[in-house]
Amino acid sequence: MAKNEKTGVILLAFGGADSLESVEPFINNVLRPRKPSPELIAATVERYRLIGGSSPLLDITRGQARALQAKLNRGRKEPVKVYVGMRNWSPYIKDALREMKHDGVTRAVAVIMTPHPTPASTGGYVKEIEAARAETEGLPEVEFIKPWHITPTFLEAVVEHMQTAMTAYYKLREKKKIRVIFTAHSLPKSILEGDPYVALIEETVDWVTDILSKLNYTIAYQSKGGGKGEWLGPSVEEAIEEAKKTGCLGVLIVPIGFVSDHVETLYDIDILFAEKAKALGLTFERSASLNTADTFMKALAEAVLPHLDS
């Protein structure tokens, strides 16, 4: 590290509406420059109402920042601060970078809070940082951490949460009668040509299912957007229907593409998919999101540390 260089860490997340009133401006941010329809706004407001009126994502990400900061600074002579920047809601990425500049940070180690960042899935974060640095002079140089989707401690965190969820099924005794559905965010196929998004997800699942052998499992995709064109599939709804057709007694949803609770876990999985499974006569369980789990925080710290003093 250069003598006058000060390093900070920034966690980058998608953002979420913090009230029912903020749903419309939040959706405007997500879809810009397109304009959302009144029907989409109304449907999204209803989803937020059903999960309590706001997204917990910011509070969770701030909790992750505090936990990560504590782990990074354990025994460290020069403490490092962890900041939070959201792509589509306050505190915006540009505001977090300006705060870092105000604190004298000259170099930012960035963590996109998804295990599978690729140009198609998270390229927008890079663009937001580039735009912020073009708009404001003196913002920190930004370095993204290396991939962590198959690091041993991250896999350990996923497996721990899966094992907790699977205890509800031990009474069925027949492991093969439970379909484990690993889920990630769907994307338009048109933007995925040459992109490693699916390969990274499959790599994580391959490692997890090697640790937890003899699982009856599949990968499915959720929360696709509107518009024309084909989206990545199969959908989770299709995977649940397939589980029923093949004689399964229940499904276990593992949100492998998400690390924090937000509307796409709390509504899409816990309400929409749960209702779908129960309507088909299947039992339903969901592996809890990693959120601020200690093993996950340890995994992030291990991924960040090599970048702090490089």
QUICORTA-V59592 format. One record per pair of residues at least 24 apart in sequence whose C-alpha atoms are under 10 Angstrom apart, sorted by the first residue. I is the first residue (numbers start at 0). J is the second residue. D is the distance in Angstrom with one decimal. If there is no record, write none. Layout:
BEGIN
i: <I/I>
j: <J/J>
d: <D/D>
END
This chain:
BEGIN
i: <0/0/0/0/1/1/3/3/3/4/4/4/4/4/5/5/5/5/5/5/5/5/5/5/5/5/6/6/6/6/6/6/6/6/6/6/6/6/6/6/6/6/6/6/7/7/7/7/7/7/7/7/7/7/7/7/7/7/7/7/7/7/7/7/8/8/8/8/8/8/8/8/8/8/8/8/8/8/8/8/8/8/8/8/8/8/9/9/9/9/9/9/9/9/9/9/9/9/9/9/9/9/9/9/10/10/10/10/10/10/10/10/10/10/10/10/10/10/10/10/10/10/11/11/11/11/11/11/11/11/11/11/11/11/11/11/11/12/12/12/12/12/12/12/12/12/12/12/12/12/12/12/12/12/12/13/13/13/13/13/13/13/13/13/13/13/13/13/13/13/13/14/14/14/14/14/14/14/14/14/14/14/14/14/14/15/15/15/15/15/15/15/15/15/15/15/15/15/16/16/16/16/16/16/16/16/16/16/16/16/16/17/17/17/17/17/17/17/17/17/17/18/18/18/18/18/18/18/19/19/19/19/19/19/19/19/19/19/20/20/20/21/21/22/22/22/22/24/24/25/25/25/26/26/27/28/28/28/29/29/29/30/30/31/39/43/46/46/46/46/46/46/46/47/47/47/47/48/49/49/49/49/50/50/50/50/50/50/50/51/53/53/54/54/54/54/54/55/55/55/55/55/56/56/56/56/56/56/57/57/57/57/57/57/57/57/57/59/59/59/59/59/59/60/60/60/60/60/60/60/60/61/62/62/63/63/63/63/63/63/63/63/63/64/64/65/65/66/66/66/66/66/66/66/67/67/67/67/67/67/67/67/67/67/68/68/69/69/70/70/70/70/70/70/70/71/71/71/71/71/71/71/71/72/72/79/79/80/81/81/81/82/82/83/83/84/84/84/85/85/86/86/86/86/87/87/91/92/92/92/92/93/93/93/93/93/93/93/93/93/94/95/96/96/96/96/96/96/96/96/96/97/97/97/97/97/97/97/98/99/99/100/100/100/100/100/101/101/103/103/103/104/104/104/104/105/105/105/105/105/106/106/106/106/106/106/107/107/107/107/107/107/107/107/108/108/108/108/108/108/108/108/108/108/109/109/109/109/109/109/109/109/110/110/110/110/110/110/110/110/111/111/112/112/112/112/112/113/113/113/113/113/113/113/113/114/114/114/114/114/114/114/114/114/114/114/114/115/115/115/115/115/115/115/115/115/115/115/115/115/115/115/116/116/116/116/116/116/116/116/117/117/117/117/117/117/117/118/118/118/118/118/118/119/119/119/119/119/119/119/119/119/119/119/120/120/120/120/120/120/120/120/121/142/142/143/143/144/144/144/144/144/144/144/145/145/145/145/146/146/147/147/147/147/147/147/148/148/148/148/148/148/148/148/148/149/149/149/149/149/149/149/149/150/150/150/150/150/150/151/151/151/152/152/152/152/152/152/152/152/153/153/153/153/153/153/153/153/153/153/154/154/154/154/154/154/154/154/155/155/155/155/155/156/156/156/156/156/156/156/156/156/157/157/157/157/157/157/157/157/157/157/157/157/158/158/158/158/158/158/159/159/159/159/159/160/160/160/160/160/160/160/161/161/161/161/161/161/161/161/161/161/162/162/163/163/163/164/164/164/164/164/164/164/165/165/165/165/166/167/167/167/167/168/168/168/168/168/168/168/171/171/173/173/174/174/174/174/174/175/175/175/175/175/175/175/175/176/176/176/176/176/176/176/176/176/176/177/177/177/177/177/177/177/177/177/177/177/177/177/177/178/178/178/178/178/178/178/178/178/178/178/178/178/178/178/178/178/178/179/179/179/179/179/179/179/179/179/179/179/179/179/179/179/179/180/180/180/180/180/180/180/180/180/180/180/180/180/180/180/180/180/181/181/181/181/181/181/181/181/181/181/181/181/181/181/182/182/182/182/182/182/182/182/182/182/182/182/182/182/182/183/183/183/183/183/183/183/183/183/183/183/183/183/183/184/184/184/184/184/184/184/184/184/184/184/184/184/184/185/185/185/185/185/185/185/185/185/185/185/185/185/186/186/186/186/186/186/186/186/186/187/187/187/187/187/187/187/187/187/187/188/188/188/188/188/189/189/189/189/190/191/191/197/199/200/200/201/203/203/204/207/215/215/215/216/216/216/216/217/218/218/218/219/219/220/220/221/221/221/221/221/221/221/222/222/222/222/222/235/235/235/235/236/236/236/236/236/239/239/239/239/239/239/239/240/240/240/240/242/242/242/243/243/243/243/244/246/247/247/247/248/248/248/248/248/248/249/249/249/249/249/249/249/249/250/250/250/250/250/250/250/251/251/251/251/251/252/252/252/252/252/253/253/253/253/253/254/254/254/254/254/255/255/255/256/257/257/257/258/258/258/258/258/258/258/259/259/259/259/259/260/260/260/260/261/264>
j: <106/307/308/309/308/309/103/104/105/103/104/105/106/139/77/79/99/100/102/103/104/105/106/107/139/307/77/78/79/80/81/99/103/104/105/106/107/108/139/140/141/306/307/308/68/78/79/80/81/82/96/99/100/102/103/104/105/106/107/108/109/139/141/307/64/67/68/71/79/80/81/82/83/99/104/106/107/108/109/110/141/142/143/303/306/307/64/80/81/82/83/84/92/95/96/99/107/108/109/110/111/141/142/143/60/61/63/64/67/81/82/83/84/85/92/95/107/108/109/110/111/112/60/82/83/84/85/86/91/92/95/109/110/111/112/113/124/56/57/60/83/84/85/86/87/88/91/92/110/111/112/113/121/124/259/56/57/84/85/86/87/88/91/92/111/112/113/121/123/124/261/54/55/56/57/60/84/85/86/87/88/89/90/91/261/47/53/54/55/56/57/85/86/87/88/89/261/262/44/47/52/53/54/55/56/57/87/88/89/261/262/47/52/53/54/55/56/57/58/88/89/44/47/48/51/52/53/54/43/44/45/46/47/48/51/52/53/54/44/52/53/53/88/47/52/53/54/87/88/87/88/89/87/88/87/86/87/88/86/87/88/87/224/87/225/262/262/263/265/266/267/270/271/261/262/265/266/266/262/265/266/270/261/262/264/265/266/269/270/265/261/262/260/261/262/263/265/259/260/261/262/265/85/259/260/261/262/290/83/84/85/88/89/90/259/260/261/258/259/260/261/290/291/84/85/112/258/259/260/290/291/291/290/291/112/259/290/291/292/293/295/296/299/291/296/291/296/291/292/293/296/297/299/300/291/293/295/296/297/298/299/300/301/303/296/300/296/300/293/296/297/299/300/301/304/296/297/299/300/301/303/304/307/300/304/104/307/104/107/108/109/107/109/109/110/109/111/124/124/127/123/124/127/128/124/127/127/124/127/128/131/127/128/129/130/131/132/134/135/138/131/138/128/131/132/135/137/138/139/140/141/131/132/135/136/137/138/139/138/138/139/135/136/137/138/139/137/138/137/138/139/137/138/139/140/137/138/139/140/141/138/139/140/141/142/307/138/139/140/141/142/143/306/307/139/140/141/142/143/144/303/304/306/307/140/141/142/143/144/145/303/306/142/143/144/145/146/299/302/303/143/144/256/257/258/259/299/146/147/148/255/256/257/258/259/146/147/148/149/153/199/200/203/255/256/257/258/146/147/148/149/183/195/196/197/198/199/200/203/255/256/257/146/147/148/195/196/199/200/256/146/191/194/195/196/197/199/190/191/193/194/195/196/186/187/188/189/190/191/192/193/194/195/196/184/185/186/190/191/194/195/196/196/306/307/303/306/299/302/303/304/305/306/307/302/303/305/306/199/302/203/298/299/301/302/303/199/200/202/203/204/206/255/256/298/199/200/202/203/204/205/206/207/203/206/298/299/301/302/206/207/298/294/295/296/297/298/299/301/302/203/289/294/295/296/297/298/299/301/302/203/204/206/207/210/294/295/298/207/210/294/295/298/288/289/292/293/294/295/296/297/298/203/207/253/254/255/258/286/287/288/289/294/295/207/208/210/211/253/286/286/287/289/292/294/253/285/286/287/288/289/292/207/211/251/252/253/284/285/286/287/288/211/286/285/286/287/251/252/253/284/285/286/287/251/284/285/286/284/251/282/283/284/248/249/250/251/282/283/284/248/249/247/248/213/214/215/247/248/213/214/215/216/246/247/248/249/214/215/242/243/245/246/247/248/249/250/214/215/216/242/243/246/247/248/249/250/251/281/282/283/214/215/216/217/238/239/241/242/243/245/246/247/248/249/250/251/252/283/214/215/216/217/218/238/239/242/249/250/251/252/253/284/285/286/215/216/217/218/219/220/235/238/239/242/250/251/252/253/254/255/285/216/217/218/219/220/235/238/251/252/253/254/255/256/286/217/218/219/220/221/222/234/235/252/253/254/255/256/257/268/218/219/220/221/222/231/232/234/235/253/254/255/256/257/219/220/221/222/223/224/231/232/234/254/255/256/257/263/219/220/221/222/223/224/230/231/232/233/234/235/256/220/221/222/223/224/229/230/231/232/223/224/225/226/227/228/229/230/231/232/228/229/230/231/232/228/229/230/231/230/230/231/231/256/255/256/255/255/256/255/255/242/247/250/242/250/251/252/242/252/253/255/252/254/254/256/254/256/263/264/267/268/272/262/263/264/267/268/267/268/272/275/271/272/273/275/276/272/273/275/276/279/281/283/275/276/279/281/276/279/281/276/279/280/281/279/281/280/281/282/276/279/280/281/282/283/276/277/279/280/281/282/283/284/276/277/281/282/283/284/285/282/283/284/285/286/283/284/285/286/287/284/285/286/287/288/285/286/287/288/289/286/288/289/288/288/289/290/287/288/289/290/291/292/295/287/288/289/290/291/287/288/289/290/288/288>
d: <9.9/8.3/5.8/6.5/9.6/9.9/9.8/9.9/8.6/8.7/7.4/5.8/7.0/9.9/9.3/8.5/9.7/9.9/9.2/6.7/4.8/5.3/6.2/8.6/9.2/9.7/9.7/9.4/6.8/8.2/9.7/9.2/8.8/5.5/6.2/4.7/5.7/7.3/8.6/9.5/9.8/9.5/6.8/8.6/9.9/9.2/5.6/5.4/6.1/7.6/9.9/7.3/9.9/9.4/9.3/6.0/7.9/6.4/4.9/6.2/8.7/8.9/9.6/8.1/8.8/9.5/8.6/9.9/7.3/6.3/4.6/6.1/8.6/9.1/9.4/8.4/5.4/4.6/5.9/7.6/9.3/9.5/9.8/8.2/9.7/8.5/8.3/8.5/5.6/4.5/5.5/6.8/8.9/7.8/8.2/8.9/6.5/6.2/4.9/6.2/8.5/9.2/10.0/9.5/7.5/8.8/8.6/7.0/9.9/7.3/6.2/4.9/6.2/8.4/9.2/9.5/10.0/8.7/6.1/4.9/6.1/6.6/8.7/8.8/6.2/5.1/5.8/7.2/9.2/7.2/9.6/7.1/6.0/4.7/5.9/9.0/7.5/8.2/8.3/7.6/7.8/6.6/5.0/6.3/8.6/9.5/9.5/8.9/8.8/6.4/5.6/8.1/9.8/8.6/9.4/8.5/9.3/8.7/5.5/5.0/6.0/7.8/9.7/9.9/9.0/8.4/9.7/9.3/9.8/8.7/9.7/8.3/9.5/6.6/6.8/9.5/8.5/5.0/5.9/5.2/5.1/7.5/8.6/8.5/8.9/9.7/7.6/5.4/7.8/6.4/7.3/8.5/9.3/7.2/6.3/8.7/7.4/7.9/9.5/8.2/8.6/5.8/5.8/8.9/9.0/9.3/9.0/7.1/9.1/9.8/9.4/9.4/7.6/4.6/5.7/7.9/9.0/8.4/10.0/8.7/9.1/9.2/8.1/9.0/9.2/5.6/4.8/7.8/9.1/6.0/8.7/9.7/6.8/7.0/9.4/5.6/6.5/9.7/8.4/9.2/9.5/8.9/9.4/8.1/9.5/8.6/9.9/9.5/8.9/6.5/6.4/9.6/8.4/9.6/9.0/8.8/5.6/7.7/8.6/6.0/9.0/9.6/10.0/10.0/9.4/9.3/7.4/9.5/9.1/6.4/8.7/9.5/9.9/9.7/6.9/9.3/8.0/9.8/9.5/8.9/7.3/8.7/9.0/7.3/9.9/6.3/6.5/9.5/9.0/9.7/9.0/8.5/8.2/5.6/6.3/9.8/9.0/8.8/6.8/6.0/8.4/9.6/9.7/6.7/6.2/5.4/8.6/9.2/8.4/9.2/8.1/9.2/8.7/8.7/9.6/9.8/9.1/10.0/6.9/7.7/9.2/6.3/7.1/9.2/9.5/8.6/9.8/7.6/9.7/7.8/8.3/9.5/8.3/6.5/9.9/9.4/7.1/5.3/8.7/9.6/9.3/7.1/9.4/9.0/9.1/9.4/9.9/7.2/9.2/8.2/6.6/9.0/10.0/9.3/9.0/9.4/9.5/5.8/7.6/9.5/7.1/6.1/9.9/9.3/9.5/8.4/9.7/9.4/9.8/7.8/7.2/9.4/6.5/9.3/9.8/9.9/9.2/9.5/6.0/8.7/8.2/7.0/9.3/9.8/10.0/9.6/8.7/9.3/9.5/9.2/9.6/9.5/9.5/9.8/9.7/9.9/9.8/9.9/9.0/9.9/8.1/6.7/7.3/9.5/10.0/9.9/9.3/8.4/7.0/7.0/7.8/7.4/6.9/9.5/8.3/5.2/8.0/9.0/8.7/9.1/8.6/9.9/8.3/7.9/8.5/9.5/9.7/6.2/6.9/9.6/9.4/8.8/9.4/8.0/9.5/8.7/6.4/8.5/9.1/7.6/7.2/10.0/9.5/6.9/5.5/6.4/9.7/9.0/9.8/9.5/8.8/9.7/8.2/6.2/9.1/8.0/7.0/4.3/6.3/8.8/8.5/4.7/4.8/6.0/7.6/9.3/9.2/5.8/6.0/4.7/6.2/8.3/9.7/9.0/9.4/8.6/6.0/5.0/5.8/6.7/7.5/9.6/6.9/7.2/10.0/6.5/5.9/4.6/6.2/9.9/8.6/9.6/8.9/6.2/6.1/9.0/9.7/8.6/9.1/8.0/7.9/8.5/9.9/8.1/7.0/8.2/9.6/10.0/9.4/8.6/9.3/6.5/5.9/6.3/8.7/7.5/6.4/4.8/8.6/9.0/8.5/8.3/8.8/8.1/6.4/7.4/7.6/7.7/8.3/6.4/9.9/9.4/8.8/6.4/8.7/9.3/6.1/6.6/9.0/9.4/6.9/9.0/8.0/9.8/9.2/9.0/7.2/8.7/10.0/9.7/9.9/9.6/6.9/6.6/5.8/9.6/8.9/9.2/8.9/9.9/6.9/8.6/8.4/8.1/9.2/9.9/9.8/6.2/6.3/9.1/9.5/6.5/8.6/7.3/8.7/9.3/7.5/9.1/8.8/8.9/9.6/7.0/9.8/8.2/10.0/9.2/8.7/9.8/6.9/6.3/9.3/8.7/6.8/9.8/7.1/8.4/9.4/8.7/9.5/8.0/9.7/8.0/7.9/9.1/6.5/9.6/7.4/8.1/8.1/6.0/9.7/9.8/9.7/9.5/9.9/8.8/9.6/7.4/5.6/9.1/9.5/7.1/8.8/9.2/9.7/7.5/9.6/9.0/8.3/9.3/10.0/8.0/6.7/7.1/9.2/7.1/5.0/8.7/8.3/9.7/9.6/9.6/7.3/5.8/8.8/8.2/5.1/7.8/9.6/9.6/7.7/9.3/7.5/6.4/8.8/9.4/8.8/8.7/8.5/9.1/7.3/8.2/8.8/9.9/7.2/7.7/8.3/5.3/5.4/9.0/9.1/8.0/9.8/7.7/8.7/9.4/7.8/9.4/8.6/9.1/8.7/7.3/9.0/8.1/6.8/9.1/7.9/7.6/10.0/9.4/9.3/9.8/9.6/9.9/8.7/8.9/9.4/5.7/6.1/7.8/7.5/9.3/9.7/9.2/8.7/9.2/7.2/9.9/8.3/5.3/7.7/9.8/8.8/8.3/9.8/7.5/8.6/7.8/9.3/9.2/6.6/6.5/5.3/7.5/7.7/7.9/8.9/8.1/10.0/9.9/9.9/9.6/7.8/9.9/8.5/9.6/9.1/9.0/9.6/8.7/8.6/9.6/9.7/9.3/7.9/7.0/7.4/9.7/9.9/7.8/6.7/5.3/8.9/9.6/7.6/9.2/10.0/9.6/7.6/8.8/9.8/9.0/7.1/4.4/5.4/6.9/8.7/8.3/6.6/8.3/8.2/10.0/9.2/5.6/5.9/5.0/5.4/7.0/9.3/8.9/9.5/7.8/5.2/5.3/7.4/8.9/8.3/9.4/6.2/9.1/9.6/9.7/6.5/8.1/6.4/4.8/6.2/8.5/10.0/7.1/6.0/4.4/6.4/8.5/9.6/9.7/9.2/8.7/5.8/4.7/6.0/7.1/9.5/9.4/9.8/8.8/5.7/5.2/5.7/6.5/9.4/7.6/7.3/8.1/9.4/6.9/6.0/4.9/6.0/8.3/9.3/9.4/7.5/6.3/4.7/6.2/8.2/8.9/9.9/8.4/6.0/4.7/5.9/5.8/8.2/9.7/8.8/6.0/5.1/5.3/6.6/9.8/8.9/7.2/7.0/6.1/4.8/5.7/6.3/8.4/9.4/8.0/6.8/5.1/6.2/8.6/9.9/10.0/9.8/9.3/8.9/6.2/6.1/4.2/6.9/8.7/5.5/5.1/6.0/7.0/9.8/8.7/9.7/9.7/9.1/9.5/6.6/8.2/8.8/8.4/4.8/5.3/6.2/5.1/8.1/6.4/5.2/6.9/9.1/8.1/9.9/9.9/8.4/9.0/8.9/6.5/7.9/8.8/5.6/5.5/8.8/8.1/8.4/9.7/9.5/9.1/6.9/6.0/4.2/6.1/9.7/7.7/5.9/5.2/5.7/9.2/7.5/7.5/8.1/9.4/9.7/9.8/8.9/9.1/9.9/7.7/7.2/10.0/8.1/9.4/7.9/9.9/9.7/9.4/9.8/9.5/9.3/9.1/9.8/9.6/9.8/9.4/9.3/9.7/9.8/9.7/9.3/9.6/10.0/8.2/9.7/7.8/8.8/9.8/9.8/6.7/9.5/7.1/9.5/9.7/9.0/7.5/9.8/9.0/6.8/10.0/7.2/8.5/8.1/9.7/7.6/6.4/8.6/8.7/10.0/8.5/8.0/7.7/9.8/9.4/9.8/8.8/8.5/7.0/8.2/7.2/9.8/9.9/10.0/7.7/9.5/9.9/9.8/7.9/5.4/6.5/9.2/7.7/8.9/9.6/8.2/4.5/4.3/5.8/8.0/7.4/9.9/6.9/6.3/5.3/6.4/8.3/8.5/6.1/4.8/5.4/7.1/7.9/6.4/4.6/6.1/9.2/8.9/6.1/5.0/7.7/8.4/8.1/7.1/8.1/7.0/9.4/9.2/8.6/9.6/9.9/7.2/8.3/9.3/9.3/5.6/5.1/5.9/9.0/10.0/8.9/9.2/5.6/6.1/4.7/8.3/8.6/6.0/8.3/6.8/9.6/8.2>
END
